[in-house]
Amino acid sequence: LILILLLGSIQACKSRRDIILVSDELLRSPERALRTLHANQADFQFYSARFSGDALWEGKNYPVSGSLRMEKDKAIFLSVAPFLGIEVARVLITPDTVKFINRLQSRFFVGDIEFINDLLGAELDFYMLQSILTGNDFEHFTTDNFKVSDDRSMVLLRSSGRRPKDNSRGTPLEHSIWMDPSNYRIRKAIVQDQTGQRRIEADYNSYENLSGQWLPSDLALKFTEPDSRAELSIRLNRSNLNQPQDFSFSIPSRYTPMDL
């Protein structure tokens, strides 16, 4: 995802936060804390936003900018247009397919989510990526083995063995979620394999209210594996909720397949 953004070319300032006391009711039961978290998650059909920020890739920092469009559970669309609004790359991700075009090199790729995972050194599926970009929990994962505690005036939910509900034999993941009691949204989340070698960290430094839904407006992501590290920090603006979006994606006939 970061490499795609870099074809167009993170540390955003953190806003001051007042201390909010954590409710004892949330700390008494992981189930209650999770219900509260899920009840306040962003629920939408369409979402769009412009973004700008910085990315760290292979030890170098790059500016990034473009637009993001989503249709819940169906499509994630990224257009990279840093130079006077001229698009240089786009990607369309669906639950079973990834389509990518690099206009600078007239190249394209059509395949599955492993294209993204290989670039980032991660183990993501479409729904995990959708949740990370919108500040939501993984609704398609199990929730029966969490522990809850108070951590620096936030609710910390921690599980050492989350799996997709439809793959009970899949590799378990360690998942830590810090819930902000001021809006019951995720303030920070860390997902890693049980060896700790592959790790995704998401920081949601601020949210904005869109028609009663809280969506991230300041997002920082870190992808870490033993031999590499990638970071993305973006500000999201001109956001819209539940306005139908265009997901047009065509590959010019003169483009050639990418070498992977």
Secondary structure, 3 states (H helix, E strand, C coil): CHHHHHCCCCCCCCCCCCCCCCCHHHHHCHHHHHHHHHHCCCCCCEEEEEEEEEEEECCEEEEEEEEEEEECCCEEEEEECCECCECCEEEEECCCCEEEEECCCCEEEEECCHHHHHHHCCCCCHHHHHHHHHCCCCCCECCCCEEEEEECCEEEEEEEEECECCCCCCCCEEEEEEEECCCCEEEEEEEEECCCCCEEEEEEEEEEEECCEEEEEEEEEEEEECCEEEEEEEEEEEEEECCCCCCCCCCCCCCEECCC
